[in-house]
Amino acid sequence: MGSIRPSNIKRIAMELVEKNQGTFNENFDKNRAILKTSLNGVSKRTLNLIAGYVTRYVLKKQSRLKKEIEEGTAPAPAS
């Protein structure tokens, strides 16, 4: 079993992903590099926790969208 992430890590990660659509992807190292430049004064451990959750969140979001498309319940893409 894995450990449960604190809610502040989740909240920060979700806010960053929603604010910067398309910036983050499923690569932890690239996400960590992006966060390192945008978050100043954050400890290494906190940075890694946020980057890990961002990666996980992006993967979850992609799989949810793929499932909705397969079921035909996805909203129309914004133009």
HUNOR-V899304 format. One record per residue. N is the residue number from 1. RES is the residue in three letters. SS is DSSP state (helix for helix, strand for strand, loop for the rest). OMEGA is omega in whole degrees, 0 to 359 (NA if undefined). Layout:
n	res	ss	omega
N	RES	SS	OMEGA
N	RES	SS	OMEGA
This chain:
n	res	ss	omega
1	MET	loop	178
2	GLY	loop	179
3	SER	loop	180
4	ILE	loop	180
5	ARG	loop	177
6	PRO	loop	184
7	SER	helix	179
8	ASN	helix	177
9	ILE	helix	180
10	LYS	helix	182
11	ARG	helix	180
12	ILE	helix	181
13	ALA	helix	181
14	MET	helix	178
15	GLU	helix	180
16	LEU	helix	180
17	VAL	helix	181
18	GLU	helix	181
19	LYS	helix	184
20	ASN	loop	181
21	GLN	loop	177
22	GLY	loop	181
23	THR	loop	184
24	PHE	loop	178
25	ASN	loop	184
26	GLU	loop	179
27	ASN	loop	183
28	PHE	helix	184
29	ASP	helix	178
30	LYS	helix	177
31	ASN	helix	180
32	ARG	helix	179
33	ALA	helix	178
34	ILE	helix	180
35	LEU	helix	181
36	LYS	helix	180
37	THR	helix	184
38	SER	helix	180
39	LEU	loop	180
40	ASN	loop	176
41	GLY	loop	180
42	VAL	loop	181
43	SER	loop	181
44	LYS	helix	181
45	ARG	helix	180
46	THR	helix	178
47	LEU	helix	179
48	ASN	helix	178
49	LEU	helix	180
50	ILE	helix	180
51	ALA	helix	178
52	GLY	helix	180
53	TYR	helix	176
54	VAL	helix	179
55	THR	helix	180
56	ARG	helix	181
57	TYR	helix	179
58	VAL	helix	178
59	LEU	helix	180
60	LYS	helix	180
61	LYS	helix	179
62	GLN	helix	181
63	SER	helix	178
64	ARG	helix	179
65	LEU	helix	179
66	LYS	helix	179
67	LYS	helix	179
68	GLU	helix	179
69	ILE	helix	180
70	GLU	helix	180
71	GLU	helix	181
72	GLY	loop	182
73	THR	loop	182
74	ALA	loop	177
75	PRO	loop	179
76	ALA	loop	180
77	PRO	loop	180
78	ALA	loop	181
79	SER	loop	NA
